[in-house]
């Protein structure tokens, strides 16, 4: 089909294009056909061909296109339809729907959507009582269509009507009018749905459509008290496996509507109905029926999460709400490991945030009363969450897929966030509670205690200590004392021990006497590639927070770090973190020791770099060069040598000057490689930040090298470094000439780029240099 042949939008051509779209194996022909059909659908000729395409002898694909074209014309080109044709169009659509009631379901649905769009555009003035008329038309006897097919067609029409309203292109002022008119029509829909759902001889398919229809209408904010009977009937439908899923959706959608919290009396009637599902829930859990337990849990959580405030305030009904809370607790602690044996417990976590927020928002006296009831509940929640966060057996965990392991990791993060939040309610008593449990586990000589139990309790500590200031806590010294007693025979447990120590780094800074208890564990873990992330990140935190207390341990830390770097135990990113840790560590040492350790650390890399600089450039040695430059850059990132009582800068600059000569040699071969240039710029950017004016002896050399780099391949990283140089040294008379020359060169090169219309992103970097 040629998309330009707009004049040929005939029935025959449309049918040819549809055949091409569905059956032509050539993808280009399919795309051309689709483009042409889209034009046909919106053409004036669509009014002629759409009715012909709906004839009984046509195949469903062709009939479907006819129905879709009708919907497109009505919904998007309503203004083109003369008002005197509205009733004719309405009659034709009713007739087509009646015909297709016992025909193709997909065509019937499109015709219902078309009639729904017509109704929305005509309501309320041109078609008052539209929904009542639809109900009446389909309830009338007559024609060849049997009653059940007519009933299903009516339910389909009533279901798509609110859905079409949600996606309609009505102007905002019309939307308000039409929403009001639809809301008033609920009185025509409700009795029909109620009758069909409660009628003993209604087929399951009809009941399922009724429930779908209810789900659709509640999106229009139908008052909860006006759908009370239907919601009650939906609870009854939960006992029928064929209706279970649609009944769950109907109930959840109804009670999740924001407006429903106004109808407290109806909500109070719903609580016992939800509680009556507990037996069905327990049976489902016992029989491993995940779909049923998931659905019932959704209902309980939906009621609790959306209406906890309203239900909490009904003080005389506090016991029934507490029973609902305990039902949700059961859902949180549902047996099995997430996500392999169950996927329900994660649904409940937001509820616990909501309930806590609502309790804590009450004024002090009222809050105190609620806390008496709910603090024990939240302590129980902590036990449940820590149980759910436990790893499975090693054998079972090994059988999980990588996707399942990742989902479990994310689930544990969600549990951790919940524990952190719960701490706001439970406070220091929560830490004491965890400490007591951990103490009992570690002093228990019975073999029944698993590493998973120990790990989960530590994970609880870590979750809280990572974000909450625990410096005042009187249990942390005991915890630090317990850690060395843990029999670490598992990677997951070892990881959590590391992360827990890392989370307590700030506390260790205030209690440096305890460093000797945990630092040996961290240094030992550093040699295990399986503990790479946890051990390196923990050492980095300790070196950052406790650096002034680490000089007695510095030699050992540097020696172990050098050993693991030489053995290449860790991946690139962890090597970079390790260098940052060493930068923090060295910053607290006397100048002589900084220099000695710097030489010791850097010398092996300088030797490697010298060797690489002499080789012919290739992808392998490029990666090695970038890796070494990255290590040096990360070391200088955290190396703070500004000590008012000493003048170490000149000494450190000597080390840099040795590196500088080597870098110039490397650049002579790699000047055209943007990644190597970026790595070089990073080293000097960190060095300038660290040394500030002590960098002075190298200003002239670096200015010259920067100019050379920027002239060869203009790069944002070179502009960043130039900006720093200008900012720090331009005001100093003896450094002005090289800085001025660099600035002029960079300006000239950049302006040339702009004139050629290339790399507008440099403007963002260049303007700050000019300032």
DOTOR-516935 format. One line per 10 residues: number of its first residue (from 1); their letters; for each residue x, y negated, z of C-alpha. Coordinates in Angstrom, 1 decimal. Last residue first. Layout:
! residues N
NUM) a) X:Y:Z | ... $
This chain:
! residues 771
771) xxxxxxxxxx) 34.8:-33.8:35.2 | 36.3:-32.7:31.9 | 36.9:-29.2:33.3 | 33.3:-29.1:34.5 | 32.1:-29.8:30.9 | 34.3:-26.9:29.4 | 32.6:-23.9:31.1 | 29.1:-24.7:29.9 | 30.3:-26.0:26.6 | 32.2:-22.7:26.1 $
761) xxxxxxxxxx) 28.8:-20.9:25.7 | 28.4:-22.8:22.4 | 30.8:-20.3:20.8 | 31.0:-21.4:17.3 | 29.6:-24.4:15.4 | 32.9:-25.2:13.6 | 32.8:-28.7:15.2 | 32.3:-27.0:18.6 | 35.3:-24.7:18.2 | 37.5:-27.7:17.1 $
751) xxxxxxxxxx) 36.3:-29.5:20.2 | 37.5:-26.6:22.3 | 40.9:-26.4:20.8 | 41.5:-30.2:21.2 | 40.2:-30.2:24.8 | 42.3:-27.2:25.8 | 45.4:-28.9:24.3 | 44.7:-32.2:26.0 | 44.1:-30.6:29.4 | 47.3:-28.5:29.1 $
741) xxxxxxxxxx) 49.4:-31.6:28.3 | 47.8:-33.5:31.1 | 48.5:-30.7:33.6 | 52.1:-30.4:32.4 | 52.6:-34.3:32.7 | 50.6:-34.7:36.0 | 52.5:-32.3:38.2 | 55.1:-34.8:39.6 | 52.4:-37.4:40.1 | 49.9:-35.2:42.0 $
731) xxxxxxxxxx) 46.3:-36.1:41.2 | 46.0:-33.5:38.4 | 47.1:-30.7:40.8 | 44.1:-29.2:42.5 | 41.1:-30.0:40.3 | 43.2:-29.8:37.0 | 44.6:-26.3:38.0 | 41.1:-25.1:39.0 | 39.5:-26.3:35.8 | 42.4:-24.6:33.8 $
721) xxxxxxxxxx) 41.7:-21.3:35.5 | 38.0:-21.5:34.6 | 38.9:-22.5:31.1 | 41.2:-19.4:30.8 | 38.4:-17.1:32.0 | 36.0:-18.6:29.4 | 38.3:-17.6:26.5 | 39.9:-19.3:23.5 | 42.0:-16.6:21.8 | 45.4:-17.8:20.6 $
711) xxxxxxxxxx) 45.2:-21.5:21.6 | 43.8:-20.5:25.0 | 46.6:-18.1:25.7 | 49.4:-20.5:24.7 | 47.9:-23.3:26.7 | 47.6:-21.0:29.7 | 51.2:-20.0:29.4 | 52.4:-23.6:29.4 | 50.2:-24.6:32.3 | 51.4:-21.5:34.2 $
701) xxxxxxxxxx) 55.1:-22.4:33.8 | 54.6:-26.1:34.8 | 52.4:-25.2:37.8 | 54.6:-22.5:39.1 | 56.6:-24.4:41.7 | 53.3:-26.0:42.9 | 51.5:-22.9:44.2 | 52.0:-24.1:47.7 | 49.5:-26.7:46.9 | 46.6:-24.1:46.8 $
691) xxxxxxxxxx) 48.2:-20.8:47.9 | 45.0:-18.6:48.0 | 42.9:-20.4:45.4 | 45.9:-20.7:43.1 | 46.7:-17.0:43.6 | 43.1:-15.9:43.0 | 42.9:-17.8:39.7 | 46.4:-16.6:38.8 | 45.5:-12.9:39.0 | 42.1:-13.4:37.3 $
681) xxxxxxxxxx) 43.8:-15.2:34.3 | 45.9:-12.1:33.7 | 42.9:-9.8:33.7 | 41.1:-12.1:31.3 | 44.1:-12.1:28.9 | 44.2:-8.3:29.1 | 40.5:-8.1:28.2 | 40.8:-10.7:25.4 | 43.5:-8.9:23.6 | 45.4:-11.2:21.2 $
671) xxxxxxxxxx) 48.1:-12.1:23.7 | 48.8:-8.4:24.3 | 52.4:-8.1:23.1 | 53.9:-11.4:24.3 | 51.4:-11.1:27.2 | 53.2:-8.2:28.8 | 56.5:-10.1:28.7 | 54.8:-13.2:30.2 | 53.3:-10.9:32.9 | 56.8:-9.7:33.8 $
661) xxxxxxxxxx) 58.1:-13.2:34.3 | 55.0:-14.0:36.4 | 55.4:-11.0:38.7 | 58.8:-12.3:39.8 | 57.4:-15.8:40.2 | 54.5:-14.4:42.3 | 57.0:-12.8:44.7 | 58.8:-16.2:45.0 | 55.4:-17.9:45.5 | 54.9:-15.8:48.6 $
651) xxxxxxxxxx) 58.1:-17.3:50.1 | 57.1:-20.8:49.2 | 53.7:-20.4:50.7 | 54.8:-19.1:54.1 | 55.1:-22.4:55.9 | 54.4:-21.7:59.5 | 52.4:-23.2:62.4 | 49.4:-24.2:60.2 | 49.1:-20.7:58.7 | 47.5:-20.5:55.3 $
641) xxxxxxxxxx) 48.4:-17.0:54.1 | 45.0:-15.7:53.1 | 45.4:-12.5:51.1 | 41.8:-11.7:50.2 | 41.7:-12.4:46.4 | 45.5:-11.9:46.1 | 45.2:-8.2:46.7 | 42.3:-8.0:44.2 | 44.3:-9.7:41.5 | 47.3:-7.4:42.1 $
631) xxxxxxxxxx) 45.0:-4.3:41.8 | 43.3:-5.8:38.7 | 46.6:-6.4:37.0 | 47.6:-2.8:37.6 | 44.3:-1.5:36.2 | 44.4:-3.9:33.1 | 47.9:-2.6:32.4 | 46.9:1.1:32.7 | 43.8:0.5:30.5 | 46.1:-1.1:27.8 $
621) xxxxxxxxxx) 48.5:1.8:28.2 | 45.9:4.2:27.0 | 44.4:2.1:24.2 | 47.8:1.5:22.5 | 50.4:-1.3:22.6 | 53.9:-0.1:21.8 | 55.7:0.4:25.1 | 58.2:-2.0:26.8 | 55.4:-3.8:28.8 | 54.2:-0.4:30.1 $
611) xxxxxxxxxx) 57.6:0.4:31.7 | 57.8:-3.1:33.2 | 54.2:-2.7:34.5 | 55.1:0.6:36.1 | 58.0:-0.9:37.9 | 55.9:-3.9:38.9 | 53.3:-1.5:40.2 | 55.8:0.4:42.4 | 57.2:-2.9:43.7 | 53.8:-4.4:44.7 $
601) xxxxxxxxxx) 53.0:-2.6:47.9 | 56.6:-2.6:49.4 | 57.3:-6.1:48.3 | 54.0:-7.3:49.8 | 54.7:-5.3:52.9 | 58.0:-7.0:53.4 | 56.6:-10.4:52.5 | 53.6:-10.1:54.9 | 56.0:-8.8:57.6 | 58.3:-11.8:57.3 $
591) xxxxxxxxxx) 55.3:-14.2:57.3 | 53.8:-12.8:60.6 | 50.7:-10.6:60.1 | 47.0:-11.6:60.0 | 46.8:-12.1:56.2 | 48.4:-8.6:55.7 | 45.2:-6.9:56.8 | 42.8:-9.0:54.7 | 44.9:-8.4:51.6 | 45.1:-4.7:52.5 $
581) xxxxxxxxxx) 41.3:-4.5:52.5 | 41.2:-6.3:49.2 | 43.7:-3.7:47.8 | 41.5:-0.9:49.0 | 38.4:-2.5:47.4 | 40.3:-2.6:44.1 | 41.3:1.1:44.5 | 37.6:1.9:45.2 | 36.6:0.2:41.9 | 39.2:2.2:40.0 $
571) xxxxxxxxxx) 38.4:5.6:41.3 | 40.2:7.0:44.3 | 42.7:9.8:44.8 | 45.3:8.2:42.5 | 48.2:9.9:44.5 | 50.1:6.6:44.5 | 47.0:4.8:45.8 | 46.3:7.5:48.4 | 49.9:7.2:49.7 | 50.0:3.4:49.6 $
561) xxxxxxxxxx) 46.8:3.3:51.7 | 48.2:5.7:54.3 | 51.4:3.7:54.6 | 49.6:0.3:54.7 | 47.2:1.6:57.5 | 50.1:3.1:59.5 | 52.2:0.0:59.3 | 49.2:-2.2:60.2 | 48.1:-0.3:63.3 | 49.7:-2.6:65.9 $
551) xxxxxxxxxx) 48.9:-5.6:63.6 | 45.1:-4.7:63.6 | 43.6:-7.0:66.2 | 43.7:-10.2:64.1 | 42.3:-8.3:61.1 | 39.2:-7.1:63.0 | 36.4:-8.3:60.7 | 38.0:-8.1:57.3 | 40.3:-5.1:57.9 | 37.4:-3.3:59.6 $
541) xxxxxxxxxx) 35.0:-4.0:56.7 | 37.7:-2.9:54.1 | 38.3:0.3:56.0 | 34.6:1.0:56.0 | 34.3:0.3:52.2 | 37.3:2.6:51.6 | 36.0:5.5:53.7 | 32.4:5.3:52.5 | 33.2:5.0:48.8 | 36.0:7.6:48.6 $
531) xxxxxxxxxx) 34.5:10.2:50.9 | 34.6:13.0:48.3 | 38.1:11.9:47.3 | 39.4:12.8:50.8 | 42.6:11.0:51.7 | 40.8:7.9:53.1 | 38.9:10.2:55.5 | 42.0:10.6:57.6 | 42.5:6.8:57.7 | 38.8:6.4:58.8 $
521) xxxxxxxxxx) 39.0:9.0:61.5 | 42.3:7.5:62.8 | 40.6:4.1:63.0 | 37.7:5.4:65.2 | 39.0:5.7:68.8 | 42.0:3.4:68.5 | 39.6:0.6:67.4 | 37.8:0.8:70.8 | 40.2:-1.7:72.5 | 39.2:-4.2:69.8 $
511) xxxxxxxxxx) 35.8:-4.9:71.5 | 34.7:-8.2:69.8 | 36.1:-7.2:66.4 | 34.7:-3.7:67.0 | 31.2:-5.1:67.2 | 31.8:-6.8:63.8 | 32.9:-3.5:62.4 | 29.9:-1.6:63.7 | 28.3:-1.1:60.3 | 31.7:0.3:59.0 $
501) xxxxxxxxxx) 31.8:2.9:61.8 | 28.2:3.9:60.8 | 29.2:4.1:57.1 | 32.1:6.4:58.0 | 30.1:8.7:60.2 | 27.4:8.7:57.5 | 29.9:9.8:54.9 | 31.3:12.5:57.2 | 27.8:13.9:57.7 | 27.2:14.0:54.0 $
491) xxxxxxxxxx) 30.6:15.6:53.3 | 30.2:18.4:55.9 | 32.3:19.8:58.7 | 32.6:16.8:60.9 | 32.3:18.2:64.4 | 31.3:15.0:66.2 | 33.3:14.4:69.4 | 35.2:11.5:67.8 | 31.8:9.7:67.4 | 30.7:10.0:71.0 $
481) xxxxxxxxxx) 33.0:7.3:72.4 | 31.9:4.9:69.7 | 28.3:5.7:70.7 | 29.0:5.1:74.4 | 30.6:1.8:73.6 | 27.5:1.0:71.4 | 25.0:1.8:74.2 | 25.2:-1.6:76.1 | 23.9:-3.6:73.2 | 24.8:-7.3:73.2 $
471) xxxxxxxxxx) 26.9:-7.0:70.0 | 24.1:-5.2:68.1 | 23.4:-8.0:65.6 | 20.9:-6.4:63.2 | 21.6:-5.8:59.5 | 24.0:-2.8:59.3 | 23.6:-1.9:63.0 | 20.0:-0.9:62.5 | 20.4:1.5:59.5 | 23.7:2.8:60.9 $
461) xxxxxxxxxx) 22.1:3.8:64.2 | 19.4:5.7:62.4 | 21.9:7.3:60.1 | 23.7:8.5:63.2 | 20.5:10.2:64.3 | 20.0:11.7:60.8 | 23.6:13.0:60.7 | 23.4:14.7:64.0 | 20.1:16.5:63.0 | 21.6:17.5:59.6 $
451) xxxxxxxxxx) 24.7:18.9:61.3 | 22.4:21.5:62.9 | 21.7:22.1:66.6 | 20.6:25.7:67.0 | 24.1:26.8:68.0 | 23.6:25.9:71.6 | 26.5:24.0:73.1 | 24.4:20.8:73.5 | 26.7:17.9:74.4 | 26.5:16.5:70.8 $
441) xxxxxxxxxx) 22.7:16.9:70.5 | 22.0:15.5:74.0 | 24.3:12.5:73.4 | 22.6:11.9:70.0 | 19.2:11.9:71.6 | 20.3:9.5:74.4 | 21.9:7.2:71.9 | 18.8:7.1:69.7 | 16.6:6.2:72.7 | 19.0:3.6:73.8 $
431) xxxxxxxxxx) 19.1:2.1:70.4 | 15.3:2.0:70.3 | 15.1:0.5:73.8 | 17.2:-2.4:72.5 | 14.3:-3.7:70.4 | 11.0:-1.8:69.7 | 9.1:-4.4:67.6 | 12.0:-5.9:65.7 | 13.6:-2.4:65.5 | 10.7:-1.3:63.4 $
421) xxxxxxxxxx) 12.0:-3.4:60.5 | 15.5:-1.8:60.6 | 13.8:1.6:60.8 | 11.7:0.8:57.8 | 14.7:-0.4:55.8 | 16.5:2.9:56.6 | 13.5:5.0:55.6 | 13.5:3.1:52.2 | 17.2:3.8:51.9 | 16.5:7.4:52.6 $
411) xxxxxxxxxx) 13.9:7.5:49.9 | 16.5:6.0:47.5 | 18.9:8.8:48.3 | 16.1:11.4:47.9 | 15.3:10.1:44.5 | 19.0:10.3:43.5 | 19.2:13.9:44.8 | 16.1:14.8:42.8 | 17.5:13.2:39.6 | 20.8:15.1:40.1 $
401) xxxxxxxxxx) 18.8:18.3:40.3 | 18.5:20.2:43.6 | 20.0:23.7:44.0 | 23.0:22.4:45.9 | 20.6:20.8:48.4 | 19.0:24.2:49.1 | 22.3:25.9:49.8 | 23.6:23.0:51.9 | 20.4:23.1:54.0 | 18.1:20.1:53.5 $
391) xxxxxxxxxx) 19.3:16.6:54.4 | 17.4:14.9:57.2 | 15.6:11.6:56.4 | 12.2:13.2:57.1 | 13.3:14.1:60.7 | 14.6:10.5:61.1 | 11.3:9.2:59.9 | 9.3:11.4:62.3 | 11.4:10.5:65.3 | 11.2:6.8:64.4 $
381) xxxxxxxxxx) 7.4:7.1:64.0 | 7.1:8.6:67.5 | 8.8:5.5:68.8 | 6.3:3.5:66.7 | 3.3:5.3:68.2 | 4.7:4.7:71.8 | 4.9:1.0:71.0 | 1.3:1.0:69.6 | -0.9:1.2:72.7 | 1.0:-1.0:75.1 $
371) xxxxxxxxxx) 2.0:-3.2:72.2 | -1.7:-3.9:71.5 | -2.2:-5.3:75.0 | 1.0:-7.4:74.8 | -0.1:-8.8:71.4 | -3.4:-10.1:72.9 | -1.5:-12.0:75.6 | 1.2:-13.3:73.2 | -1.0:-14.5:70.3 | -1.4:-11.9:67.6 $
361) xxxxxxxxxx) 1.1:-12.0:64.6 | 3.1:-9.1:66.1 | 0.2:-6.7:65.8 | -0.5:-7.7:62.2 | 3.2:-7.6:61.2 | 3.6:-4.1:62.8 | 0.5:-2.8:61.0 | 1.7:-4.1:57.6 | 5.3:-2.7:58.0 | 3.9:0.7:59.0 $
351) xxxxxxxxxx) 1.5:0.7:56.1 | 4.4:0.0:53.7 | 6.0:3.4:54.6 | 2.9:5.5:53.9 | 3.3:6.2:50.2 | 6.8:7.6:50.8 | 5.4:10.5:52.8 | 3.4:11.8:49.8 | 5.9:13.2:47.3 | 6.3:16.6:48.8 $
341) xxxxxxxxxx) 8.4:19.8:48.4 | 11.1:18.4:46.0 | 10.8:14.7:46.5 | 11.0:14.6:49.6 | 11.7:17.6:51.7 | 8.9:19.6:53.3 | 6.3:19.0:56.0 | 4.2:15.8:56.0 | 5.7:13.5:58.6 | 4.4:10.3:57.0 $
331) xxxxxxxxxx) 1.1:11.9:56.2 | 0.8:13.0:59.9 | 1.6:9.4:60.9 | -1.3:8.3:58.5 | -3.6:10.6:60.5 | -2.2:9.1:63.7 | -3.0:5.6:62.5 | -6.6:6.7:61.6 | -7.0:8.1:65.1 | -5.7:4.8:66.5 $
321) xxxxxxxxxx) -8.5:3.1:64.4 | -11.1:5.5:65.9 | -9.8:4.7:69.4 | -9.7:0.9:69.0 | -13.4:0.8:68.0 | -14.4:-1.6:70.9 | -11.5:-3.8:70.0 | -12.6:-4.5:66.4 | -9.6:-6.8:65.8 | -7.4:-3.9:64.9 $
311) xxxxxxxxxx) -9.8:-3.0:62.1 | -9.7:-6.4:60.4 | -5.9:-6.6:60.7 | -5.4:-3.0:59.5 | -7.6:-3.6:56.5 | -5.5:-3.2:53.3 | -2.9:-0.9:54.8 | -5.1:1.3:56.9 | -7.9:1.9:54.3 | -5.4:2.4:51.5 $
301) xxxxxxxxxx) -3.2:4.6:53.6 | -6.1:7.0:54.5 | -7.2:7.2:50.8 | -3.7:7.7:49.5 | -3.1:10.4:52.1 | -6.2:12.2:50.9 | -4.9:12.1:47.3 | -1.4:13.3:48.1 | -2.7:16.2:50.3 | -4.9:17.3:47.4 $
291) xxxxxxxxxx) -2.2:17.0:44.7 | 0.4:18.7:46.9 | -1.6:21.9:47.5 | 1.1:23.8:49.4 | -1.5:26.0:51.1 | -0.7:24.7:54.6 | -0.6:21.1:53.4 | -3.9:21.5:51.6 | -5.5:23.1:54.7 | -4.2:20.2:56.8 $
281) xxxxxxxxxx) -5.7:17.6:54.5 | -9.0:19.4:54.2 | -9.1:19.4:58.1 | -8.2:15.8:58.2 | -10.8:14.6:55.7 | -13.3:13.9:58.5 | -11.0:11.0:59.6 | -11.7:9.3:56.3 | -15.4:9.4:56.8 | -14.9:8.3:60.4 $
271) xxxxxxxxxx) -13.1:5.2:59.2 | -15.6:4.4:56.4 | -18.4:3.3:58.7 | -16.0:0.7:60.3 | -15.2:-0.6:56.8 | -18.9:-1.1:56.2 | -19.3:-3.1:59.4 | -16.2:-5.1:58.6 | -17.4:-6.4:55.2 | -15.1:-9.3:54.7 $
261) xxxxxxxxxx) -12.1:-7.0:54.2 | -13.7:-5.9:50.9 | -12.7:-9.1:49.1 | -9.1:-8.0:48.5 | -10.3:-4.8:46.7 | -8.4:-1.9:48.0 | -11.5:-0.2:49.5 | -13.2:0.3:46.1 | -10.1:1.2:44.1 | -9.0:3.8:46.7 $
251) xxxxxxxxxx) -12.5:5.3:46.8 | -12.9:5.5:43.0 | -9.4:6.8:42.5 | -9.9:9.5:45.1 | -13.2:10.5:43.6 | -11.6:10.7:40.1 | -9.0:13.1:41.4 | -11.3:15.3:43.5 | -14.2:15.7:40.9 | -13.2:19.2:39.6 $
241) xxxxxxxxxx) -11.9:20.3:43.0 | -15.4:19.5:44.6 | -15.0:18.6:48.3 | -13.9:15.1:47.3 | -17.4:14.6:45.9 | -18.8:14.0:49.4 | -16.4:11.1:49.9 | -17.6:9.7:46.5 | -21.2:9.9:47.8 | -20.2:7.7:50.8 $
231) xxxxxxxxxx) -18.5:5.3:48.3 | -21.7:5.2:46.3 | -23.9:4.5:49.3 | -21.6:1.6:50.4 | -21.5:-0.1:47.0 | -23.4:-3.2:48.0 | -21.6:-3.4:51.4 | -18.3:-3.5:49.5 | -19.3:-6.6:47.5 | -18.5:-6.0:43.8 $
221) xxxxxxxxxx) -15.1:-7.7:43.3 | -15.2:-7.2:39.5 | -12.5:-4.5:39.8 | -15.2:-2.6:41.7 | -17.0:-2.1:38.4 | -14.2:0.1:36.8 | -13.8:2.5:39.7 | -17.6:2.9:39.9 | -17.6:3.8:36.2 | -14.9:6.4:36.7 $
211) xxxxxxxxxx) -16.9:7.9:39.6 | -20.0:8.1:37.4 | -17.9:9.7:34.6 | -16.8:12.4:37.0 | -20.4:12.9:38.1 | -21.5:13.3:34.4 | -18.7:15.8:33.8 | -19.6:17.8:36.9 | -23.1:18.3:35.6 | -25.9:16.6:37.6 $
201) xxxxxxxxxx) -28.3:19.3:38.9 | -27.9:18.3:42.6 | -28.6:14.6:41.9 | -26.5:12.5:44.3 | -24.0:11.2:41.7 | -26.6:10.6:39.0 | -29.0:8.8:41.4 | -26.3:6.6:42.9 | -24.9:5.7:39.5 | -28.3:4.7:38.2 $
191) xxxxxxxxxx) -29.2:2.8:41.4 | -25.9:0.8:41.2 | -25.9:-0.2:37.6 | -29.0:-2.5:37.5 | -28.1:-4.2:40.8 | -24.6:-4.6:39.5 | -26.0:-7.0:36.9 | -25.6:-10.0:39.3 | -21.9:-9.4:39.3 | -21.8:-9.3:35.5 $
181) xxxxxxxxxx) -23.5:-12.7:35.4 | -21.0:-14.2:37.9 | -18.0:-12.7:35.9 | -19.5:-14.1:32.7 | -19.8:-17.7:34.1 | -16.2:-17.6:35.6 | -14.8:-16.1:32.4 | -16.6:-18.8:30.4 | -14.7:-21.6:32.3 | -11.4:-19.8:31.7 $
171) xxxxxxxxxx) -11.9:-19.3:27.9 | -12.7:-15.7:27.0 | -9.9:-13.7:25.5 | -11.0:-10.4:27.1 | -8.6:-8.1:29.0 | -10.4:-8.0:32.4 | -13.8:-8.3:30.7 | -13.1:-5.3:28.5 | -12.4:-3.2:31.6 | -15.7:-4.5:33.2 $
161) xxxxxxxxxx) -17.6:-3.3:30.1 | -15.6:-0.1:29.5 | -17.3:1.8:32.3 | -20.9:0.8:31.5 | -20.4:1.8:27.9 | -18.9:5.2:28.8 | -21.7:5.7:31.3 | -24.3:4.9:28.6 | -22.7:7.4:26.2 | -22.6:10.1:29.0 $
151) xxxxxxxxxx) -26.3:9.6:29.6 | -27.2:9.7:25.9 | -25.2:12.9:25.6 | -27.1:14.4:28.6 | -30.5:13.3:27.3 | -30.2:14.9:23.9 | -29.7:12.8:20.8 | -32.2:13.5:18.0 | -34.1:10.3:18.5 | -36.4:9.5:21.4 $
141) xxxxxxxxxx) -36.5:9.1:25.1 | -35.6:5.8:26.7 | -32.8:5.9:29.3 | -30.2:4.6:26.8 | -32.1:1.4:25.9 | -33.1:0.8:29.5 | -29.5:0.9:30.8 | -28.2:-1.3:28.0 | -31.1:-3.8:28.6 | -30.2:-4.0:32.3 $
131) xxxxxxxxxx) -26.6:-4.6:31.3 | -27.5:-7.5:29.0 | -29.9:-9.2:31.4 | -29.5:-12.5:29.6 | -28.2:-12.2:26.1 | -27.7:-15.5:24.5 | -27.4:-17.5:27.7 | -25.4:-15.1:30.0 | -23.7:-13.5:28.3 | -23.3:-13.5:24.5 $
121) xxxxxxxxxx) -19.5:-13.2:24.3 | -19.4:-10.6:27.1 | -22.2:-8.6:25.4 | -20.4:-8.6:22.0 | -17.1:-7.4:23.7 | -19.0:-4.6:25.5 | -20.6:-3.6:22.2 | -17.1:-3.4:20.6 | -15.7:-1.5:23.6 | -18.7:1.0:23.3 $
111) xxxxxxxxxx) -17.9:1.4:19.6 | -14.3:2.1:20.5 | -15.3:4.7:23.1 | -17.7:6.4:20.7 | -15.0:6.7:18.1 | -12.6:8.4:20.6 | -15.4:10.7:21.7 | -16.3:12.0:18.2 | -20.0:12.9:17.9 | -22.9:13.5:20.3 $
101) xxxxxxxxxx) -23.1:9.9:21.5 | -21.9:8.9:18.1 | -25.4:8.4:16.7 | -26.6:6.5:19.8 | -23.4:4.4:19.7 | -24.1:3.6:16.0 | -27.7:2.6:16.7 | -26.7:0.4:19.7 | -24.0:-1.2:17.5 | -26.5:-2.0:14.7 $
91) xxxxxxxxxx) -29.0:-3.5:17.1 | -26.4:-5.8:18.6 | -25.1:-6.9:15.2 | -28.7:-7.7:14.2 | -29.2:-9.6:17.4 | -26.1:-11.7:17.0 | -26.7:-12.5:13.3 | -28.6:-15.7:14.0 | -25.7:-17.0:16.0 | -23.4:-17.0:13.0 $
81) xxxxxxxxxx) -20.2:-15.0:13.6 | -17.0:-16.8:12.8 | -16.6:-18.1:16.4 | -16.3:-14.5:17.6 | -13.1:-14.0:15.7 | -10.9:-12.2:18.3 | -13.4:-10.0:20.3 | -16.0:-9.5:17.6 | -13.8:-9.1:14.6 | -11.3:-6.9:16.5 $
71) xxxxxxxxxx) -14.1:-4.7:17.9 | -15.6:-4.1:14.5 | -12.1:-3.3:13.0 | -11.6:-0.7:15.8 | -15.0:1.0:15.0 | -14.0:1.2:11.3 | -10.6:2.5:12.2 | -12.1:5.2:14.4 | -14.5:6.2:11.6 | -11.5:6.8:9.3 $
61) xxxxxxxxxx) -9.6:8.9:11.9 | -12.8:10.7:12.8 | -13.4:12.0:9.2 | -16.1:10.3:7.1 | -19.4:12.2:6.3 | -21.2:10.5:9.2 | -20.7:7.0:8.0 | -18.5:4.8:10.2 | -16.2:3.8:7.3 | -19.2:2.2:5.5 $
51) xxxxxxxxxx) -19.9:0.0:8.6 | -16.3:-1.2:8.7 | -16.1:-1.9:5.0 | -18.4:-4.9:4.8 | -17.5:-6.8:8.0 | -13.8:-6.1:7.3 | -14.0:-8.0:4.0 | -13.5:-11.3:6.0 | -10.0:-10.0:6.8 | -8.9:-9.2:10.4 $
41) xxxxxxxxxx) -8.8:-5.4:10.0 | -7.4:-5.6:6.5 | -4.3:-7.5:7.7 | -3.7:-4.8:10.3 | -4.3:-2.2:7.7 | -1.6:-3.7:5.4 | 1.0:-3.7:8.2 | 0.1:-0.1:9.1 | 0.4:1.0:5.5 | 3.8:-0.7:5.1 $
31) xxxxxxxxxx) 5.0:1.0:8.3 | 3.8:4.4:7.1 | 5.4:3.9:3.7 | 8.7:3.0:5.5 | 8.4:6.1:7.7 | 8.1:8.5:4.7 | 6.2:11.7:5.8 | 2.9:10.3:4.5 | 0.0:11.9:6.6 | -1.4:9.5:9.1 $
21) xxxxxxxxxx) -0.4:6.1:7.8 | -0.7:7.1:4.1 | -4.2:8.6:4.7 | -5.2:5.4:6.5 | -3.9:3.3:3.5 | -5.9:5.4:1.1 | -9.0:5.1:3.2 | -8.5:1.3:3.4 | -8.0:1.2:-0.4 | -11.3:3.1:-1.0 $
11) xxxxxxxxxx) -13.3:0.9:1.4 | -12.0:-2.2:-0.2 | -9.4:-4.7:1.1 | -8.1:-5.4:-2.4 | -8.0:-9.2:-2.3 | -5.2:-9.0:0.4 | -2.8:-7.3:-2.1 | 0.3:-8.7:-0.4 | 0.7:-5.8:2.0 | 1.3:-3.4:-0.9 $
1) x) 0.0:0.0:0.0 $
